[in-house]
């Protein structure tokens, strides 16, 4: 089983919103980590943050756009 470091969801949001798709150790955020942060903000009804993270996930993990340029 793969172990994921659970990060502060606010930290994930702050870094993604300014265009940094990785943590302070320069490790890219996994889709699972981003989805956990997204679910956290959905439960807290912080929909502006949800939109930013959701758009980032769709762009970052879109294989058609990212591999066929």
C-alpha positions in Angstrom: 0.0 0.0 0.0 1.2 3.5 -0.8 1.6 5.9 2.0 0.6 9.5 1.4 1.7 12.4 3.6 -1.4 14.2 4.7 -0.9 17.9 4.2 -2.8 20.9 5.5 -5.6 21.5 3.0 -5.2 25.3 3.3 -1.5 24.9 2.4 -2.5 22.8 -0.7 -5.0 25.4 -1.7 -2.6 28.4 -1.3 0.2 26.7 -3.3 -2.1 25.5 -6.1 -3.8 28.9 -6.3 -0.5 30.7 -7.0 0.6 28.1 -9.5 2.8 25.8 -7.4 1.6 22.2 -8.0 4.1 20.8 -5.4 4.8 21.0 -1.7 7.7 22.7 0.1 9.9 19.6 -0.6 9.2 20.0 -4.4 7.1 16.8 -4.5 4.1 17.2 -6.8 0.7 16.8 -5.2 -1.0 13.5 -6.1 -4.5 13.4 -7.5 -5.6 11.7 -4.2 -4.2 14.5 -2.1 -5.9 17.1 -4.3 -9.2 15.3 -4.1 -9.0 15.1 -0.3 -8.4 18.8 -0.2 -11.3 19.3 -2.6 -13.7 17.2 -0.5 -12.6 19.1 2.6 -13.6 22.4 1.0 -16.9 20.9 -0.3 -17.8 19.8 3.2 -16.9 23.3 4.5 -19.0 24.9 1.7 -16.0 26.9 0.5 -17.0 26.7 -3.2 -14.5 29.3 -4.5 -11.7 27.2 -3.3 -13.4 24.1 -4.7 -13.5 25.7 -8.1 -9.8 26.5 -8.1 -8.7 23.1 -7.0 -11.2 21.3 -9.4 -10.0 23.4 -12.3 -6.4 22.5 -11.4 -7.2 18.8 -11.2 -8.9 18.8 -14.6 -6.0 20.6 -16.2 -3.2 18.8 -14.5 -4.5 15.3 -15.0 -6.0 15.7 -18.5 -3.9 13.3 -20.4 -5.3 14.3 -23.8 -4.2 18.0 -23.4 -0.9 17.2 -21.6 0.5 14.5 -23.8 -0.8 15.2 -27.3 0.5 18.7 -28.0 
